[in-house]
Amino acid sequence: MDSIFDCIVVGGGAAGLSAALVLGRARRATLLVDAGRQSNLPAHGIGGLLGHDGRPPAELYALGREELATYPSVTVRDGEVVAGAHDGEGFALTLADGTVARARRVVLATGMDYRFPDLEGAAERWGETVFHCPFCHGWEVQGQPLGVLDDGPSGVHRALLLSMWSDDVTLLTNGPTQLTDDERAQLDHAGVAVDEREVARLTGAAPRLDGVAFADGSARPLGGLLVPIALHQRSALADQLGATPADGNPLAPAPVAVDAVQRTAAEGIVAAGDVTADMPSVSNAVAAGMRAAAAVVQSLAAERGSTPVAVVAGAAPSEA
């Protein structure tokens, strides 16, 4: 690849496709590189995305690619970016096949790996009856007996939240719990039961869930199970290009720090989607991709002298 793109978008999920679309409409020479490992592909459908509620994720991404094909300035390539570095006034990204692509700006939309508890039967139900977000999946299991596999304050919060989708919610602490009297009172007031038996496996013909089997041989019927997850960066690009991590949290230990318009601490690098500390959802990713692309276009315009400052204000993380 000898040409220098205005921008390379790394990742073809909701954030990356959204960014590439905005860049294409701004007539910027854009390369989108997609490794095709979007985290929500196992899900039955996308919950709560206006105009696409319930649409299978793979179908949405295919539609996004079709839209990009109408913009001659956008090139889409299947592949994985394995390394990145500063190259003069721009950036050089190396793909897995050894080719190098260069650009003046980079959008990091590489996503995260979603790691859920190592529980027998969870993997084959992931994104269906085993899930991490009630806003995305609660409607599909509404009104059924539901469980929350978690202990401590986070488990209490998730159980109370899930009670909006069912009147039969059980907090499964997977062993003796240290719940406070106040936490137990909150759960009791919301009608949430607490079960301290050790969970052994999930039962039913996957992806359907019939219940949980406990280590003592007993069981409890369930139609859905909310589990905690941890989001881990699947790419080293952010570090390689100089983007700094934000303060970690129980959900994401090392998200990329961005400002209000998705700029990282590294000049010329913006990030959008799950790689940041934004609440994981397709809707948020689409919006973040748009903001990231707008920041790129504004910075390119400023570089040409078209405008002295970015139209959208926001201090970069390094300036905060």
C-alpha atoms as one frame of an Amber mdcrd trajectory, in Angstrom:
protein
   0.000   0.000   0.000   1.844   3.087  -1.220  -0.891   5.695  -0.801  -1.254
   7.737   2.363  -4.803   7.762   3.662  -6.345  10.631   5.513  -7.435   8.130
   8.142  -7.219   4.429   8.921 -10.069   2.999  10.973  -8.984  -0.115  12.857
 -12.035  -2.270  13.527 -15.234  -2.949  11.611 -17.780  -3.078  14.408 -20.407
  -0.458  15.147 -17.910   2.249  16.137 -15.555   1.625  13.222 -18.269   1.443
  10.586 -19.883   4.601  11.941 -16.558   6.453  11.851 -15.799   5.279   8.312
 -19.251   6.373   7.136 -18.792   9.903   8.480 -15.284  10.088   7.004 -16.582
   8.896   3.646 -19.296  11.522   3.631 -16.587  14.110   4.336 -14.701  12.869
   1.251 -11.684  11.758   3.284  -9.509   8.956   1.890 -10.226   6.251   4.437
  -9.114   2.665   4.958 -11.157   0.465   7.284  -9.399  -2.720   8.393 -11.718
  -5.323   9.903 -10.521  -8.450  11.732 -14.133  -9.650  11.987 -14.141 -10.547
  15.677 -16.904  -8.279  16.956 -17.735  -9.224  20.536 -21.506  -9.231  20.082
 -21.610 -11.661  17.138 -22.924 -14.517  19.357 -25.924 -12.410  20.401 -29.368
 -13.248  19.065 -29.938  -9.606  18.177 -29.117  -6.032  19.044 -31.386  -4.712
  21.751 -32.379  -1.060  21.850 -30.761   0.208  18.650 -33.275   2.549  17.021
 -34.360   1.262  13.623 -32.532  -2.039  14.122 -33.962  -3.404  17.365 -33.451
  -7.175  17.405 -31.384  -7.270  14.215 -28.592  -9.890  14.304 -25.229  -8.146
  14.723 -23.658  -9.758  11.652 -26.555  -8.465   9.553 -26.052  -4.921  10.829
 -22.348  -5.027  10.005 -23.073  -6.325   6.516 -25.511  -3.464   5.960 -22.885
  -1.029   7.193 -20.394  -2.338   4.663 -22.954  -1.974   1.903 -23.406   1.672
   2.838 -19.650   2.273   2.838 -19.401   0.796  -0.662 -21.305   3.799  -2.025
 -18.493   6.172  -0.985 -15.508   5.985  -3.370 -13.125   7.481  -0.806 -13.596
   4.530   1.579 -11.721   1.252   1.185 -12.656  -1.761   3.314 -10.175  -4.540
   3.853 -10.477  -7.769   5.836  -7.431  -8.300   8.006  -5.811  -7.559  11.315
  -3.553  -4.675  12.238  -0.804  -6.204  14.364   1.482  -3.211  14.944   1.518
   0.552  14.681   4.090   3.311  14.924   4.579   6.997  14.233   5.904   7.570
  10.720   7.030  11.121  10.096   3.951  13.305  10.410   1.606  10.328  10.274
   1.320   6.692  11.228   2.346   3.339   9.760   0.174   0.338  10.570   1.381
  -3.182   9.838  -1.164  -5.839   8.905  -0.876  -9.541   9.665   0.042 -10.289
   6.048   3.055  -7.984   6.294   1.680  -5.057   4.297   1.985  -1.560   5.729
  -0.684   1.128   5.465   0.009   4.787   6.209  -2.329   7.536   7.314  -2.424
  11.012   8.821  -4.950   9.988  11.475  -6.054   6.744  13.133  -9.369   5.722
  14.665  -8.969   2.911  17.180 -12.161   0.849  17.209 -10.640  -2.544  17.964
 -13.168  -3.504  20.613 -12.640  -5.587  23.723 -12.645  -9.244  24.678 -15.623
  -9.981  26.918 -14.595 -12.460  29.610 -17.410 -14.061  31.552 -17.272 -16.596
  34.421 -15.900 -20.037  33.668 -19.134 -21.874  34.389 -20.148 -25.103  32.686
 -22.876 -24.335  30.147 -22.278 -20.580  29.999 -20.326 -20.415  26.721 -23.008
 -22.088  24.602 -25.662 -19.745  26.012 -23.610 -16.546  25.891 -25.480 -13.680
  24.267 -28.781 -15.515  24.523 -29.943 -16.689  27.960 -26.615 -15.905  29.636
 -25.877 -12.201  29.305 -24.204  -9.220  30.963 -26.526  -6.332  30.068 -30.244
  -6.305  30.926 -30.807  -3.315  28.636 -29.575  -5.439  25.712 -31.102  -8.797
  26.627 -33.616  -8.299  29.443 -36.643  -7.989  27.181 -36.026 -11.407  25.623
 -36.150 -13.150  29.038 -38.687 -10.878  30.702 -41.176 -12.317  33.170 -39.224
 -15.553  33.674 -37.357 -16.675  36.779 -34.006 -14.898  36.422 -30.714 -15.213
  38.232 -27.755 -12.945  38.899 -24.465 -14.758  39.449 -22.436 -12.358  41.583
 -21.504 -11.523  45.144 -21.027  -8.283  47.008 -22.264  -4.773  46.171 -22.089
  -5.318  42.394 -24.331  -8.347  42.691 -26.845  -6.407  44.742 -26.906  -3.625
  42.159 -27.367  -6.044  39.253 -30.099  -7.979  41.035 -32.047  -4.837  41.897
 -31.705  -3.631  38.299 -32.804  -6.967  36.821 -35.955  -6.883  38.958 -37.264
  -4.304  36.454 -37.617  -7.159  33.941 -38.991  -9.867  36.234 -40.731 -10.227
  39.571 -38.808 -13.477  40.182 -35.111 -12.645  40.568 -32.540 -14.551  42.604
 -29.064 -13.393  43.554 -26.786 -16.428  43.325 -23.754 -15.732  45.500 -22.049
 -19.050  44.654 -21.164 -19.647  48.299 -21.453 -17.899  51.660 -21.891 -14.162
  51.201 -20.847 -11.074  53.125 -23.989  -9.080  52.341 -24.725  -6.366  54.874
 -28.025  -6.082  56.684 -28.809  -2.985  54.611 -28.129  -4.835  51.344 -30.309
  -7.733  52.411 -33.070  -5.284  53.305 -32.839  -3.663  49.857 -33.067  -7.037
  48.142 -35.971  -8.131  50.321 -37.850  -4.902  49.624 -37.456  -5.501  45.866
 -38.558  -9.132  46.190 -35.122 -10.499  45.261 -34.195 -13.829  46.820 -30.659
 -14.750  47.872 -29.307 -18.273  47.270 -25.881 -19.066  48.728 -25.484 -22.573
  47.325 -22.424 -23.252  45.151 -23.339 -23.222  41.454 -21.990 -26.204  39.477
 -23.466 -25.892  35.977 -26.310 -24.664  33.816 -29.021 -26.995  32.553 -31.296
 -27.206  29.520 -30.890 -27.567  25.769 -28.655 -24.616  24.878 -29.133 -21.835
  24.064 -32.267 -22.282  26.185 -31.697 -22.194  29.942 -33.814 -24.330  32.252
 -31.956 -23.655  35.468 -28.831 -23.998  37.568 -27.573 -27.178  39.159 -25.821
 -26.751  42.489 -22.810 -28.629  43.825 -24.971 -30.346  46.454 -27.129 -31.937
  43.735 -30.075 -29.584  44.091 -31.318 -27.247  41.377 -33.170 -24.011  40.776
 -35.256 -23.216  37.672 -34.135 -20.156  35.695 -34.901 -18.765  32.255 -32.010
 -16.313  32.139 -28.785 -15.575  33.963 -27.023 -12.216  34.312 -23.286 -12.611
  34.881 -20.415 -10.189  35.542 -17.831  -9.630  32.813 -14.427  -8.016  32.425
 -13.446  -6.207  29.238  -9.829  -6.670  28.149  -8.043  -4.906  25.290  -7.598
  -7.272  22.368  -5.016  -5.077  20.644  -1.724  -3.453  21.716  -2.156  -0.614
  19.213  -3.239   1.960  21.768  -0.039   1.494  23.744   2.110   1.392  20.625
   0.683   4.659  19.320   0.946   6.491  22.627  -2.654   6.524  23.825  -2.806
   6.381  27.613  -5.188   4.245  29.660  -7.931   5.705  31.786  -8.412   4.724
  35.408  -9.586   1.137  35.472 -12.883  -0.086  36.865 -14.366  -3.518  37.659
 -15.807  -3.721  34.145 -12.734  -2.607  32.175  -9.298  -2.701  33.838  -7.533
  -0.571  31.212  -9.815   1.397  28.844  -8.271   3.996  26.542  -8.600   7.524
  27.915 -10.472   9.905  25.595 -11.954  13.379  25.859 -15.452  14.552  24.950
 -14.753  14.178  21.209 -12.918  10.817  21.467  -9.374  12.234  21.236  -6.675
  10.260  23.052  -3.537  11.687  24.629  -1.656  10.839  21.411  -2.023  13.557
  18.787  -3.776  12.248  15.685  -5.219   9.191  17.440  -8.892   8.969  18.384
 -10.685   5.982  19.892 -14.313   4.878  19.955 -16.433   1.998  21.162 -15.585
  -0.610  23.764 -11.872   0.331  23.798 -12.852   3.380  25.866 -14.600   3.616
  29.209 -17.968   4.310  27.555 -20.894   2.094  28.537 -20.725  -0.925  26.201
 -23.592  -0.817  23.723 -24.043  -0.636  19.965 -25.907   2.660  20.267 -23.074
   4.250  22.223 -20.501   2.824  19.806 -22.283   4.310  16.786 -22.407   7.726
  18.449 -18.767   7.539  19.547 -17.684   6.571  16.035 -19.433   9.620  14.662
 -17.748  11.907  17.222 -14.346  10.379  16.518 -14.689  10.854  12.766 -15.874
  14.436  13.205 -12.816  15.157  15.357 -10.588  13.704  12.630 -12.206  15.800
   9.894 -11.971  18.951  11.996  -8.294  18.342  12.742  -7.529  17.769   9.061
  -9.377  20.955   8.176  -7.442  22.893  10.812  -4.201  21.488   9.421  -5.090
  22.927   6.024  -5.924  26.288   7.550  -9.642  25.944   6.850 -10.505  26.570
  10.487  -8.257  27.657  13.357  -9.817  25.496  16.060 -11.979  22.407  16.407
 -15.674  23.221  16.192 -16.441  20.908  19.102 -14.572  21.924  22.248 -12.965
  19.482  24.632  -9.606  19.196  26.325  -7.508  16.227  25.300  -6.620  13.840
  28.157  -3.033  15.123  28.212  -4.329  18.698  28.677  -6.796  17.963  31.441
